[in-house]
Amino acid sequence: MLTIGRIVHYTLSKQDVLLIGSQDRLGNHVAEGEVYPAIVARVFVGNDGKLANLQVFLDGNDSYWATSRHEGEGPNTWSWPPKV
């Protein structure tokens, strides 16, 4: 079950990359399809608990606010980290 504070994986979309690139950043380059860890900041009720706002931690000293993202596969979605 998705709850606030959980860590998920977020896959960047082309639009995410454009928005991140327009910010004053210190971190490393980002590209569409790259996966980064994210903390769930809010879960929206009534969407099977799969729609959330995320604070995505990029490679470096930066983060990205990803709002209203669905669970899924591919760009612009979050997923559970694989069990190792």
LINMO-V311458 format. One record per backbone hydrogen bond with DSSP energy under -0.5 kcal/mol. NH is the residue of the N-H (numbers start at 1). CO is the residue of the C=O. Records with the same first field share a line. If there is no record, write none. Layout:
# LINMO-V311458
NH=CO ; CO
This chain:
# LINMO-V311458
5=40
6=3
8=38
9=79
10=36
11=77
12=10 ; 34
17=13
18=14
19=15
20=16
21=17
22=18
23=20
25=23
28=59
33=12
34=31
36=10
38=8
39=55
40=6
41=39 ; 53
42=53
44=51
47=44
49=44
50=47
52=69
53=42
54=66
55=39
56=54 ; 64
57=37
58=56 ; 62
60=58
64=56
66=54 ; 64
67=65
69=52
70=76
71=50
72=78
76=11
77=11 ; 74
78=70
79=9
